[in-house]
């Protein structure tokens, strides 16, 4: 039991209490659920490929998105992680291609420019038909620093570089929003027609 709790604690966002709760749940769970989970964990590494073009996760390389003939080849959306790409895909509002950096700049966590796929991004932009790069890194200090660094690296390529907008979420209340979100909402306001 202790080995399982220690293993679960190594997962991001799982502390001692959550790990213990999960371990007890698994102990009392039906055999087929535990077997299914065990099999899925065992297969994830062997059956997942990293796309050679965009660095997304998939069943093969190139991935499904890079292989789709209808995608707009001239727009490239840069994200930190595959989960960010999945969130954008779920919105069904972007039909271009992606580039996954593999994280964000964070000196405290030992993530420097050499740990990200910035060089690959620049090479991809220079080699292809990319006209615009959308920097869709997270709206926090690390994401902003990463976007700024990527924009500096892309400047010599002469491509249009844009950043995702910040603002109030749909259905959000101003009184509960933090001051940075409210400020950015005002900065990124749009003309009402």
N, CA, C and O atoms as a DFTB+ gen file, in Angstrom:
772 C
 N C O
     1  1       0.826      -1.188       0.000
     2  2       0.000       0.000       0.000
     3  2       0.876       1.261       0.000
     4  3       0.603       2.215      -0.728
     5  1       1.917       1.252       0.814
     6  2       2.791       2.424       0.893
     7  2       3.507       2.681      -0.438
     8  3       3.682       3.834      -0.832
     9  1       3.922       1.611      -1.133
    10  2       4.565       1.774      -2.448
    11  2       3.619       2.431      -3.436
    12  3       4.033       3.297      -4.208
    13  1       2.351       2.031      -3.423
    14  2       1.360       2.610      -4.319
    15  2       1.152       4.083      -3.996
    16  3       1.120       4.919      -4.898
    17  1       1.010       4.404      -2.712
    18  2       0.836       5.807      -2.299
    19  2       2.042       6.635      -2.750
    20  3       1.866       7.730      -3.283
    21  1       3.247       6.138      -2.549
    22  2       4.461       6.860      -2.966
    23  2       4.502       7.046      -4.486
    24  3       4.900       8.105      -4.971
    25  1       4.098       6.029      -5.227
    26  2       4.072       6.128      -6.692
    27  2       3.056       7.163      -7.154
    28  3       3.339       7.962      -8.046
    29  1       1.870       7.148      -6.545
    30  2       0.831       8.108      -6.914
    31  2       1.229       9.538      -6.561
    32  3       0.858      10.474      -7.270
    33  1       1.973       9.717      -5.483
    34  2       2.416      11.063      -5.068
    35  2       3.347      11.706      -6.089
    36  3       3.468      12.931      -6.131
    37  1       3.995      10.907      -6.900
    38  2       4.901      11.453      -7.918
    39  2       4.164      12.073      -9.093
    40  3       4.768      12.763      -9.914
    41  1       2.856      11.831      -9.178
    42  2       2.056      12.429     -10.248
    43  2       1.816      13.903      -9.936
    44  3       1.674      14.268      -8.769
    45  1       1.770      14.760     -10.966
    46  2       1.565      16.196     -10.719
    47  2       0.190      16.463     -10.107
    48  3      -0.821      15.920     -10.552
    49  1       0.178      17.304      -9.089
    50  2      -1.066      17.701      -8.453
    51  2      -1.606      16.702      -7.438
    52  3      -2.693      16.903      -6.897
    53  1      -0.866      15.630      -7.171
    54  2      -1.312      14.615      -6.224
    55  2      -0.431      14.691      -4.976
    56  3       0.770      14.425      -5.028
    57  1      -1.051      15.056      -3.863
    58  2      -0.347      15.108      -2.587
    59  2      -0.569      13.827      -1.800
    60  3      -1.134      12.858      -2.306
    61  1      -0.115      13.840      -0.558
    62  2      -0.215      12.665       0.317
    63  2      -1.661      12.208       0.501
    64  3      -1.955      11.020       0.369
    65  1      -2.563      13.139       0.804
    66  2      -3.958      12.756       1.053
    67  2      -4.631      12.208      -0.198
    68  3      -5.329      11.195      -0.142
    69  1      -4.420      12.880      -1.327
    70  2      -5.026      12.407      -2.574
    71  2      -4.473      11.042      -2.964
    72  3      -5.221      10.170      -3.406
    73  1      -3.178      10.858      -2.804
    74  2      -2.559       9.572      -3.146
    75  2      -3.120       8.457      -2.270
    76  3      -3.404       7.362      -2.755
    77  1      -3.276       8.737      -0.996
    78  2      -3.827       7.739      -0.078
    79  2      -5.277       7.418      -0.431
    80  3      -5.682       6.256      -0.425
    81  1      -6.056       8.458      -0.740
    82  2      -7.458       8.266      -1.121
    83  2      -7.556       7.417      -2.390
    84  3      -8.388       6.513      -2.469
    85  1      -6.703       7.706      -3.389
    86  2      -6.703       6.921      -4.622
    87  2      -6.296       5.476      -4.365
    88  3      -6.886       4.552      -4.926
    89  1      -5.300       5.280      -3.525
    90  2      -4.836       3.921      -3.225
    91  2      -5.946       3.102      -2.571
    92  3      -6.152       1.943      -2.930
    93  1      -6.657       3.689      -1.621
    94  2      -7.765       2.974      -0.981
    95  2      -8.912       2.727      -1.959
    96  3      -9.576       1.692      -1.899
    97  1      -9.139       3.683      -2.857
    98  2     -10.167       3.465      -3.874
    99  2      -9.810       2.272      -4.742
   100  3     -10.653       1.412      -4.997
   101  1      -8.553       2.215      -5.202
   102  2      -8.115       1.112      -6.051
   103  2      -8.181      -0.225      -5.327
   104  3      -8.492      -1.252      -5.930
   105  1      -7.889      -0.204      -4.040
   106  2      -7.943      -1.428      -3.246
   107  2      -9.359      -2.007      -3.208
   108  3      -9.543      -3.224      -3.238
   109  1     -10.353      -1.124      -3.143
   110  2     -11.733      -1.592      -3.086
   111  2     -12.453      -1.621      -4.421
   112  3     -13.613      -2.029      -4.487
   113  1     -11.785      -1.195      -5.487
   114  2     -12.412      -1.123      -6.816
   115  2     -12.587      -2.515      -7.421
   116  3     -11.855      -3.442      -7.071
   117  1     -13.552      -2.663      -8.324
   118  2     -13.735      -3.948      -9.017
   119  2     -12.471      -4.347      -9.789
   120  3     -11.736      -3.499     -10.297
   121  1     -12.251      -5.614      -9.859
   122  2     -11.046      -6.166     -10.516
   123  2     -10.903      -5.688     -11.960
   124  3      -9.795      -5.387     -12.404
   125  1     -12.026      -5.614     -12.703
   126  2     -11.940      -5.213     -14.107
   127  2     -11.508      -3.750     -14.253
   128  3     -10.803      -3.413     -15.204
   129  1     -11.916      -2.884     -13.332
   130  2     -11.488      -1.479     -13.380
   131  2      -9.991      -1.355     -13.117
   132  3      -9.290      -0.624     -13.817
   133  1      -9.510      -2.065     -12.116
   134  2      -8.081      -2.029     -11.786
   135  2      -7.262      -2.617     -12.937
   136  3      -6.206      -2.086     -13.280
   137  1      -7.740      -3.698     -13.526
   138  2      -7.043      -4.313     -14.662
   139  2      -7.002      -3.403     -15.870
   140  3      -5.979      -3.304     -16.548
   141  1      -8.123      -2.732     -16.142
   142  2      -8.194      -1.795     -17.264
   143  2      -7.235      -0.623     -17.065
   144  3      -6.540      -0.215     -17.996
   145  1      -7.205      -0.087     -15.849
   146  2      -6.298       1.022     -15.536
   147  2      -4.843       0.588     -15.654
   148  3      -4.018       1.303     -16.223
   149  1      -4.538      -0.566     -15.122
   150  2      -3.176      -1.100     -15.180
   151  2      -2.724      -1.304     -16.626
   152  3      -1.596      -0.972     -16.992
   153  1      -3.624      -1.857     -17.438
   154  2      -3.306      -2.096     -18.852
   155  2      -3.092      -0.773     -19.596
   156  3      -2.162      -0.649     -20.393
   157  1      -3.954       0.210     -19.335
   158  2      -3.829       1.514     -19.999
   159  2      -2.510       2.184     -19.633
   160  3      -1.847       2.761     -20.496
   161  1      -2.125       2.111     -18.364
   162  2      -0.855       2.698     -17.936
   163  2       0.308       1.978     -18.602
   164  3       1.263       2.611     -19.051
   165  1       0.224       0.655     -18.664
   166  2       1.292      -0.130     -19.284
   167  2       1.450       0.130     -20.775
   168  3       2.558       0.056     -21.305
   169  1       0.339       0.437     -21.459
   170  2       0.379       0.618     -22.909
   171  2       0.702       2.047     -23.339
   172  3       1.095       2.269     -24.484
   173  1       0.544       3.013     -22.445
   174  2       0.649       4.407     -22.869
   175  2       2.018       4.739     -23.478
   176  3       2.095       5.466     -24.469
   177  1       3.065       4.224     -22.906
   178  2       4.405       4.518     -23.433
   179  2       4.688       3.792     -24.748
   180  3       5.268       4.367     -25.670
   181  1       4.277       2.532     -24.827
   182  2       4.597       1.747     -26.016
   183  2       3.729       2.091     -27.216
   184  3       4.132       1.853     -28.354
   185  1       2.538       2.651     -26.980
   186  2       1.615       2.922     -28.080
   187  2       1.443       4.405     -28.385
   188  3       0.547       4.784     -29.140
   189  1       2.291       5.241     -27.805
   190  2       2.196       6.679     -28.043
   191  2       3.459       7.144     -28.752
   192  3       4.575       6.821     -28.344
   193  1       3.264       7.906     -29.819
   194  2       4.391       8.436     -30.585
   195  2       4.393       9.958     -30.487
   196  3       3.344      10.580     -30.323
   197  1       5.577      10.546     -30.588
   198  2       5.708      11.999     -30.644
   199  2       5.830      12.386     -32.109
   200  3       6.698      11.886     -32.823
   201  1       4.954      13.281     -32.550
   202  2       4.948      13.706     -33.947
   203  2       6.267      14.387     -34.300
   204  3       6.739      15.263     -33.576
   205  1       6.848      13.979     -35.407
   206  2       8.124      14.535     -35.854
   207  2       8.005      15.972     -36.352
   208  3       9.010      16.675     -36.451
   209  1       6.790      16.415     -36.666
   210  2       6.580      17.777     -37.165
   211  2       6.208      18.755     -36.055
   212  3       6.843      19.797     -35.893
   213  1       5.158      18.403     -35.285
   214  2       4.632      19.367     -34.310
   215  2       4.931      18.999     -32.867
   216  3       4.734      19.826     -31.977
   217  1       5.399      17.787     -32.606
   218  2       5.737      17.283     -31.279
   219  2       4.514      17.022     -30.408
   220  3       4.610      16.993     -29.182
   221  1       3.357      16.832     -31.057
   222  2       2.154      16.424     -30.346
   223  2       2.235      14.918     -30.087
   224  3       3.028      14.213     -30.711
   225  1       1.420      14.445     -29.175
   226  2       1.348      13.012     -28.915
   227  2       0.264      12.401     -29.788
   228  3      -0.779      13.015     -30.012
   229  1       0.508      11.207     -30.274
   230  2      -0.473      10.520     -31.100
   231  2      -0.132       9.051     -31.229
   232  3       0.772       8.541     -30.567
   233  1      -0.867       8.387     -32.088
   234  2      -0.638       6.960     -32.305
   235  2       0.476       6.717     -33.309
   236  3       1.059       5.633     -33.350
   237  1       0.775       7.738     -34.127
   238  2       1.823       7.604     -35.145
   239  2       2.423       8.985     -35.435
   240  3       1.931      10.007     -34.957
   241  1       3.484       8.985     -36.220
   242  2       4.110      10.230     -36.638
   243  2       4.220      10.226     -38.159
   244  3       4.732       9.253     -38.714
   245  1       3.774      11.246     -38.847
   246  2       3.146      12.459     -38.332
   247  2       1.762      12.172     -37.743
   248  3       1.100      11.197     -38.098
   249  1       1.353      13.061     -36.828
   250  2       0.091      12.884     -36.112
   251  2      -1.115      13.135     -37.026
   252  3      -0.970      13.537     -38.180
   253  1      -2.311      12.884     -36.472
   254  2      -3.557      13.061     -37.225
   255  2      -3.720      14.496     -37.721
   256  3      -4.166      14.717     -38.847
   257  1      -3.362      15.462     -36.892
   258  2      -3.550      16.867     -37.265
   259  2      -2.604      17.247     -38.398
   260  3      -3.026      17.858     -39.380
   261  1      -1.341      16.895     -38.269
   262  2      -0.364      17.224     -39.324
   263  2      -0.673      16.500     -40.632
   264  3      -0.300      16.971     -41.707
   265  1      -1.347      15.371     -40.545
   266  2      -1.684      14.576     -41.734
   267  2      -2.979      15.008     -42.414
   268  3      -3.263      14.569     -43.529
   269  1      -3.761      15.852     -41.769
   270  2      -5.044      16.290     -42.339
   271  2      -4.803      17.223     -43.517
   272  3      -4.165      18.262     -43.347
   273  1      -5.294      16.886     -44.701
   274  2      -5.048      17.724     -45.874
   275  2      -5.753      19.083     -45.833
   276  3      -5.287      20.020     -46.481
   277  1      -6.846      19.221     -45.103
   278  2      -7.601      20.469     -45.091
   279  2      -7.089      21.529     -44.134
   280  3      -7.655      22.620     -44.080
   281  1      -6.039      21.248     -43.377
   282  2      -5.528      22.213     -42.398
   283  2      -4.814      23.360     -43.108
   284  3      -4.172      23.164     -44.140
   285  1      -4.936      24.557     -42.540
   286  2      -4.272      25.745     -43.083
   287  2      -2.786      25.686     -42.744
   288  3      -2.403      25.828     -41.583
   289  1      -1.956      25.477     -43.754
   290  2      -0.509      25.321     -43.577
   291  2       0.213      26.637     -43.277
   292  3       1.379      26.632     -42.884
   293  1      -0.476      27.755     -43.462
   294  2       0.188      29.057     -43.304
   295  2       0.096      29.626     -41.897
   296  3       0.731      30.640     -41.606
   297  1      -0.683      28.995     -41.012
   298  2      -0.820      29.485     -39.634
   299  2      -0.361      28.398     -38.670
   300  3      -0.803      27.252     -38.745
   301  1       0.520      28.777     -37.777
   302  2       1.090      27.847     -36.811
   303  2       0.781      28.349     -35.403
   304  3       1.123      29.479     -35.054
   305  1       0.139      27.517     -34.603
   306  2      -0.220      27.857     -33.227
   307  2       0.778      27.179     -32.292
   308  3       0.904      25.954     -32.298
   309  1       1.482      27.967     -31.494
   310  2       2.501      27.454     -30.583
   311  2       1.906      27.305     -29.187
   312  3       1.383      28.263     -28.618
   313  1       1.990      26.094     -28.643
   314  2       1.468      25.809     -27.308
   315  2       2.573      25.206     -26.442
   316  3       3.603      24.752     -26.941
   317  1       2.329      25.216     -25.136
   318  2       3.324      24.658     -24.215
   319  2       3.310      23.137     -24.201
   320  3       4.360      22.502     -24.298
   321  1       2.122      22.553     -24.080
   322  2       1.991      21.103     -23.893
   323  2       0.900      20.521     -24.798
   324  3       0.045      21.263     -25.281
   325  1       0.918      19.204     -25.036
   326  2      -0.141      18.571     -25.825
   327  2      -1.546      18.818     -25.260
   328  3      -2.508      18.890     -26.024
   329  1      -1.674      18.946     -23.948
   330  2      -2.990      19.217     -23.352
   331  2      -3.531      20.574     -23.808
   332  3      -4.741      20.734     -23.967
   333  1      -2.645      21.550     -24.019
   334  2      -3.064      22.867     -24.508
   335  2      -3.571      22.752     -25.946
   336  3      -4.568      23.374     -26.313
   337  1      -2.882      21.962     -26.744
   338  2      -3.306      21.704     -28.126
   339  2      -4.694      21.072     -28.121
   340  3      -5.561      21.470     -28.899
   341  1      -4.907      20.098     -27.256
   342  2      -6.203      19.417     -27.179
   343  2      -7.317      20.395     -26.812
   344  3      -8.424      20.299     -27.340
   345  1      -7.030      21.338     -25.909
   346  2      -8.034      22.324     -25.509
   347  2      -8.414      23.221     -26.689
   348  3      -9.588      23.543     -26.870
   349  1      -7.436      23.618     -27.482
   350  2      -7.717      24.454     -28.650
   351  2      -8.498      23.662     -29.688
   352  3      -9.434      24.187     -30.292
   353  1      -8.127      22.410     -29.901
   354  2      -8.842      21.560     -30.852
   355  2     -10.304      21.374     -30.437
   356  3     -11.195      21.368     -31.286
   357  1     -10.545      21.222     -29.148
   358  2     -11.919      21.049     -28.662
   359  2     -12.776      22.280     -28.935
   360  3     -13.995      22.170     -29.067
   361  1     -12.147      23.450     -29.020
   362  2     -12.905      24.673     -29.311
   363  2     -13.381      24.709     -30.761
   364  3     -14.295      25.463     -31.095
   365  1     -12.774      23.905     -31.616
   366  2     -13.091      23.837     -33.046
   367  2     -13.015      25.209     -33.724
   368  3     -13.740      25.472     -34.683
   369  1     -12.143      26.071     -33.226
   370  2     -12.039      27.418     -33.784
   371  2     -10.718      27.661     -34.509
   372  3     -10.476      28.766     -34.994
   373  1      -9.867      26.651     -34.587
   374  2      -8.569      26.810     -35.234
   375  2      -8.355      25.673     -36.220
   376  3      -8.500      24.503     -35.865
   377  1      -8.011      26.011     -37.455
   378  2      -7.826      25.009     -38.495
   379  2      -6.414      24.989     -39.066
   380  3      -6.174      24.416     -40.129
   381  1      -5.483      25.619     -38.354
   382  2      -4.098      25.619     -38.799
   383  2      -3.329      24.445     -38.210
   384  3      -3.914      23.436     -37.815
   385  1      -2.011      24.592     -38.159
   386  2      -1.135      23.564     -37.603
   387  2      -0.608      24.020     -36.246
   388  3      -0.799      25.169     -35.848
   389  1       0.054      23.113     -35.546
   390  2       0.535      23.385     -34.192
   391  2       2.036      23.137     -34.070
   392  3       2.666      22.497     -34.912
   393  1       2.581      23.681     -32.966
   394  2       3.945      23.371     -32.565
   395  2       3.950      23.318     -31.041
   396  3       3.638      24.310     -30.382
   397  1       4.307      22.156     -30.478
   398  2       4.330      21.964     -29.030
   399  2       5.752      22.193     -28.526
   400  3       6.689      21.509     -28.938
   401  1       5.896      23.171     -27.626
   402  2       7.219      23.517     -27.109
   403  2       7.760      22.518     -26.093
   404  3       8.973      22.343     -25.980
   405  1       6.877      21.869     -25.361
   406  2       7.333      20.931     -24.338
   407  2       7.537      21.584     -22.990
   408  3       8.306      21.081     -22.171
   409  1       6.862      22.699     -22.742
   410  2       6.968      23.390     -21.456
   411  2       7.035      24.891     -21.647
   412  3       6.741      25.418     -22.721
   413  1       7.427      25.564     -20.580
   414  2       7.566      27.022     -20.589
   415  2       8.836      27.382     -19.842
   416  3       9.323      26.614     -19.012
   417  1       9.365      28.552     -20.145
   418  2      10.565      29.010     -19.455
   419  2      10.276      29.166     -17.970
   420  3       9.331      29.851     -17.578
   421  1      11.095      28.525     -17.154
   422  2      10.936      28.593     -15.707
   423  2      12.273      28.265     -15.056
   424  3      12.544      27.106     -14.745
   425  1      13.108      29.277     -14.849
   426  2      14.429      29.025     -14.255
   427  2      14.365      28.304     -12.914
   428  3      15.248      27.509     -12.594
   429  1      13.328      28.575     -12.130
   430  2      13.184      27.928     -10.822
   431  2      13.041      26.414     -10.979
   432  3      13.546      25.643     -10.163
   433  1      12.344      26.001     -12.043
   434  2      12.137      24.577     -12.301
   435  2      13.198      23.988     -13.229
   436  3      13.086      22.836     -13.648
   437  1      14.211      24.761     -13.548
   438  2      15.281      24.279     -14.415
   439  2      14.925      24.216     -15.886
   440  3      15.564      23.494     -16.651
   441  1      13.895      24.976     -16.293
   442  2      13.481      24.992     -17.703
   443  2      14.024      26.246     -18.379
   444  3      13.496      27.343     -18.200
   445  1      15.078      26.067     -19.151
   446  2      15.647      27.162     -19.918
   447  2      15.306      27.015     -21.389
   448  3      14.644      26.052     -21.777
   449  1      15.748      27.957     -22.214
   450  2      15.456      27.887     -23.655
   451  2      15.920      26.591     -24.314
   452  3      15.298      26.113     -25.262
   453  1      17.003      26.031     -23.813
   454  2      17.530      24.794     -24.389
   455  2      16.630      23.590     -24.120
   456  3      16.750      22.566     -24.793
   457  1      15.731      23.703     -23.145
   458  2      14.812      22.611     -22.823
   459  2      13.536      22.648     -23.650
   460  3      12.753      21.698     -23.636
   461  1      13.327      23.746     -24.370
   462  2      12.119      23.909     -25.180
   463  2      12.443      23.697     -26.654
   464  3      13.608      23.723     -27.050
   465  1      11.415      23.487     -27.456
   466  2      11.608      23.242     -28.893
   467  2      11.507      24.547     -29.682
   468  3      10.774      24.635     -30.668
   469  1      12.253      25.558     -29.234
   470  2      12.264      26.866     -29.896
   471  2      13.081      26.789     -31.192
   472  3      12.665      27.326     -32.219
   473  1      14.228      26.130     -31.147
   474  2      15.062      26.005     -32.349
   475  2      14.295      25.281     -33.451
   476  3      14.373      25.656     -34.621
   477  1      13.559      24.250     -33.073
   478  2      12.757      23.503     -34.041
   479  2      11.646      24.382     -34.621
   480  3      11.312      24.281     -35.802
   481  1      11.077      25.249     -33.769
   482  2      10.038      26.186     -34.217
   483  2      10.607      27.147     -35.257
   484  3      10.011      27.341     -36.316
   485  1      11.741      27.739     -34.963
   486  2      12.365      28.689     -35.888
   487  2      12.718      27.994     -37.199
   488  3      12.473      28.545     -38.273
   489  1      13.285      26.803     -37.128
   490  2      13.640      26.053     -38.341
   491  2      12.391      25.732     -39.163
   492  3      12.415      25.807     -40.391
   493  1      11.320      25.382     -38.489
   494  2      10.067      25.053     -39.178
   495  2       9.494      26.271     -39.891
   496  3       9.007      26.167     -41.016
   497  1       9.551      27.415     -39.238
   498  2       9.033      28.648     -39.844
   499  2       9.879      29.040     -41.046
   500  3       9.343      29.436     -42.081
   501  1      11.185      28.932     -40.915
   502  2      12.079      29.305     -42.027
   503  2      11.961      28.356     -43.213
   504  3      12.133      28.772     -44.358
   505  1      11.674      27.099     -42.950
   506  2      11.634      26.092     -44.013
   507  2      10.304      26.022     -44.744
   508  3      10.246      25.562     -45.885
   509  1       9.254      26.467     -44.110
   510  2       7.940      26.220     -44.678
   511  2       7.234      27.437     -45.219
   512  3       7.836      28.465     -45.526
   513  1       5.930      27.276     -45.322
   514  2       5.064      28.296     -45.888
   515  2       4.294      29.051     -44.805
   516  3       3.220      29.594     -45.064
   517  1       4.848      29.084     -43.587
   518  2       4.182      29.728     -42.460
   519  2       4.205      31.239     -42.637
   520  3       5.260      31.838     -42.848
   521  1       3.009      31.852     -42.547
   522  2       2.870      33.297     -42.647
   523  2       2.586      33.946     -41.302
   524  3       2.911      35.115     -41.092
   525  1       1.974      33.184     -40.380
   526  2       1.660      33.718     -39.052
   527  2       1.914      32.657     -37.994
   528  3       1.601      31.481     -38.178
   529  1       2.492      33.103     -36.877
   530  2       2.697      32.248     -35.715
   531  2       1.882      32.840     -34.576
   532  3       2.079      33.993     -34.192
   533  1       0.960      32.037     -34.036
   534  2       0.154      32.462     -32.889
   535  2       0.789      31.873     -31.638
   536  3       0.893      30.654     -31.505
   537  1       1.211      32.730     -30.729
   538  2       1.805      32.272     -29.484
   539  2       0.682      32.067     -28.468
   540  3       0.133      33.031     -27.935
   541  1       0.348      30.815     -28.208
   542  2      -0.758      30.459     -27.311
   543  2      -0.227      29.822     -26.037
   544  3      -0.734      28.796     -25.583
   545  1       0.799      30.441     -25.468
   546  2       1.310      29.962     -24.186
   547  2       0.386      30.462     -23.089
   548  3      -0.395      31.390     -23.303
   549  1       0.472      29.852     -21.924
   550  2      -0.433      30.182     -20.827
   551  2      -0.271      31.638     -20.380
   552  3       0.832      32.183     -20.427
   553  1      -1.368      32.266     -19.948
   554  2      -1.315      33.666     -19.516
   555  2      -0.817      33.807     -18.076
   556  3      -1.550      34.245     -17.189
   557  1       0.438      33.429     -17.868
   558  2       1.086      33.590     -16.564
   559  2       2.509      34.063     -16.811
   560  3       2.906      34.235     -17.963
   561  1       3.273      34.274     -15.768
   562  2       4.628      34.820     -15.919
   563  2       5.499      33.938     -16.819
   564  3       6.214      34.446     -17.683
   565  1       5.438      32.623     -16.618
   566  2       6.253      31.705     -17.422
   567  2       5.811      31.706     -18.880
   568  3       6.644      31.729     -19.786
   569  1       4.496      31.681     -19.107
   570  2       3.967      31.702     -20.462
   571  2       4.296      32.995     -21.189
   572  3       4.644      32.985     -22.370
   573  1       4.181      34.120     -20.468
   574  2       4.521      35.411     -21.067
   575  2       6.000      35.486     -21.424
   576  3       6.361      35.974     -22.495
   577  1       6.852      35.005     -20.530
   578  2       8.301      35.007     -20.802
   579  2       8.621      34.117     -21.999
   580  3       9.453      34.469     -22.835
   581  1       7.965      32.975     -22.080
   582  2       8.182      32.046     -23.196
   583  2       7.728      32.673     -24.510
   584  3       8.423      32.576     -25.521
   585  1       6.560      33.317     -24.493
   586  2       6.040      33.975     -25.700
   587  2       6.985      35.091     -26.144
   588  3       7.270      35.231     -27.333
   589  1       7.466      35.878     -25.192
   590  2       8.381      36.978     -25.515
   591  2       9.682      36.428     -26.129
   592  3      10.169      36.948     -27.133
   593  1      10.227      35.389     -25.522
   594  2      11.454      34.792     -26.032
   595  2      11.247      34.206     -27.431
   596  3      12.079      34.398     -28.318
   597  1      10.143      33.498     -27.623
   598  2       9.858      32.912     -28.936
   599  2       9.699      34.004     -29.987
   600  3      10.184      33.857     -31.109
   601  1       9.024      35.100     -29.634
   602  2       8.843      36.213     -30.579
   603  2      10.192      36.811     -30.971
   604  3      10.415      37.135     -32.137
   605  1      11.087      36.957     -30.002
   606  2      12.428      37.477     -30.305
   607  2      13.172      36.546     -31.261
   608  3      13.836      37.005     -32.190
   609  1      13.059      35.248     -31.030
   610  2      13.742      34.272     -31.881
   611  2      13.151      34.232     -33.292
   612  3      13.858      33.953     -34.260
   613  1      11.851      34.512     -33.400
   614  2      11.174      34.468     -34.699
   615  2      11.319      35.769     -35.494
   616  3      11.090      35.780     -36.704
   617  1      11.692      36.850     -34.837
   618  2      11.769      38.164     -35.491
   619  2      12.613      38.144     -36.774
   620  3      12.166      38.686     -37.784
   621  1      13.802      37.549     -36.781
   622  2      14.601      37.542     -38.018
   623  2      13.945      36.792     -39.181
   624  3      14.299      37.024     -40.337
   625  1      13.005      35.908     -38.896
   626  2      12.348      35.126     -39.954
   627  2      11.346      35.967     -40.734
   628  3      10.916      35.566     -41.815
   629  1      10.968      37.125     -40.203
   630  2      10.065      38.030     -40.916
   631  2       8.628      37.552     -41.000
   632  3       7.891      37.967     -41.895
   633  1       8.219      36.695     -40.093
   634  2       6.860      36.169     -40.093
   635  2       6.010      36.986     -39.108
   636  3       6.526      37.530     -38.132
   637  1       4.718      37.062     -39.377
   638  2       3.791      37.750     -38.472
   639  2       3.668      36.916     -37.194
   640  3       3.386      35.719     -37.253
   641  1       3.881      37.557     -36.035
   642  2       3.779      36.862     -34.755
   643  2       2.682      37.537     -33.942
   644  3       2.717      38.747     -33.717
   645  1       1.694      36.733     -33.497
   646  2       0.592      37.248     -32.688
   647  2       0.527      36.473     -31.375
   648  3       1.120      35.404     -31.238
   649  1      -0.208      37.036     -30.413
   650  2      -0.356      36.416     -29.087
   651  2      -1.845      36.282     -28.815
   652  3      -2.623      37.167     -29.173
   653  1      -2.251      35.180     -28.183
   654  2      -3.659      35.022     -27.851
   655  2      -4.101      36.161     -26.931
   656  3      -3.304      36.690     -26.156
   657  1      -5.368      36.527     -27.026
   658  2      -5.908      37.622     -26.216
   659  2      -6.164      37.144     -24.790
   660  3      -6.372      35.957     -24.538
   661  1      -6.142      38.091     -23.877
   662  2      -6.466      37.828     -22.483
   663  2      -7.770      38.530     -22.161
   664  3      -8.129      39.509     -22.815
   665  1      -8.458      38.054     -21.187
   666  2      -9.650      38.763     -20.773
   667  2     -10.541      37.952     -19.879
   668  3     -10.164      36.894     -19.374
   669  1     -11.738      38.471     -19.693
   670  2     -12.727      37.848     -18.824
   671  2     -13.294      36.595     -19.490
   672  3     -13.606      36.608     -20.681
   673  1     -13.425      35.523     -18.726
   674  2     -14.069      34.337     -19.292
   675  2     -15.561      34.570     -19.444
   676  3     -16.160      35.319     -18.672
   677  1     -16.156      33.932     -20.434
   678  2     -17.589      34.026     -20.650
   679  2     -18.312      33.516     -19.410
   680  3     -18.046      32.413     -18.933
   681  1     -19.223      34.324     -18.899
   682  2     -19.961      33.945     -17.694
   683  2     -19.267      34.338     -16.405
   684  3     -19.780      34.063     -15.320
   685  1     -18.098      34.981     -16.504
   686  2     -17.362      35.391     -15.308
   687  2     -17.893      36.700     -14.738
   688  3     -18.469      37.509     -15.464
   689  1     -17.702      36.903     -13.460
   690  2     -18.109      38.136     -12.795
   691  2     -16.888      39.006     -12.528
   692  3     -15.870      38.517     -12.040
   693  1     -16.987      40.279     -12.844
   694  2     -15.882      41.208     -12.616
   695  2     -15.441      41.230     -11.162
   696  3     -14.246      41.286     -10.873
   697  1     -16.397      41.186     -10.249
   698  2     -16.053      41.302      -8.841
   699  2     -15.190      40.149      -8.342
   700  3     -14.498      40.296      -7.334
   701  1     -15.213      39.001      -9.025
   702  2     -14.431      37.843      -8.588
   703  2     -13.140      37.652      -9.386
   704  3     -12.329      36.786      -9.057
   705  1     -12.951      38.447     -10.418
   706  2     -11.756      38.314     -11.261
   707  2     -10.569      39.005     -10.603
   708  3     -10.732      39.989      -9.882
   709  1      -9.380      38.482     -10.857
   710  2      -8.178      39.126     -10.328
   711  2      -7.884      40.392     -11.125
   712  3      -8.384      40.566     -12.236
   713  1      -7.073      41.270     -10.553
   714  2      -6.816      42.578     -11.170
   715  2      -6.091      42.478     -12.509
   716  3      -6.294      43.324     -13.380
   717  1      -5.253      41.467     -12.687
   718  2      -4.534      41.310     -13.961
   719  2      -5.519      40.957     -15.071
   720  3      -5.432      41.503     -16.171
   721  1      -6.448      40.054     -14.796
   722  2      -7.451      39.658     -15.791
   723  2      -8.328      40.843     -16.176
   724  3      -8.598      41.063     -17.357
   725  1      -8.771      41.605     -15.179
   726  2      -9.607      42.776     -15.458
   727  2      -8.818      43.786     -16.289
   728  3      -9.346      44.338     -17.254
   729  1      -7.565      44.031     -15.924
   730  2      -6.730      44.974     -16.672
   731  2      -6.520      44.541     -18.106
   732  3      -6.596      45.363     -19.019
   733  1      -6.258      43.275     -18.316
   734  2      -6.035      42.780     -19.673
   735  2      -7.331      42.780     -20.471
   736  3      -7.311      42.980     -21.686
   737  1      -8.442      42.559     -19.809
   738  2      -9.746      42.647     -20.490
   739  2      -9.960      44.044     -21.045
   740  3     -10.453      44.209     -22.161
   741  1      -9.590      45.045     -20.267
   742  2      -9.734      46.429     -20.722
   743  2      -8.765      46.735     -21.869
   744  3      -9.131      47.398     -22.839
   745  1      -7.527      46.245     -21.748
   746  2      -6.534      46.488     -22.801
   747  2      -6.945      45.839     -24.121
   748  3      -6.717      46.413     -25.185
   749  1      -7.542      44.661     -24.067
   750  2      -7.888      43.897     -25.268
   751  2      -9.345      44.086     -25.683
   752  3      -9.930      43.217     -26.331
   753  1      -9.921      45.211     -25.312
   754  2     -11.324      45.467     -25.668
   755  2     -11.483      45.565     -27.178
   756  3     -10.540      45.878     -27.905
   757  1     -12.706      45.287     -27.629
   758  2     -13.009      45.332     -29.069
   759  2     -14.128      46.311     -29.332
   760  3     -14.953      46.585     -28.461
   761  1     -14.146      46.830     -30.528
   762  2     -15.169      47.774     -30.967
   763  2     -16.512      47.069     -31.057
   764  3     -16.609      45.978     -31.619
   765  1     -17.559      47.697     -30.497
   766  2     -18.911      47.151     -30.576
   767  2     -19.564      47.748     -31.792
   768  3     -19.577      48.969     -31.950
   769  1     -20.102      46.923     -32.647
   770  2     -20.673      47.426     -33.909
   771  2     -22.175      47.336     -33.932
   772  3     -22.801      47.718     -34.921
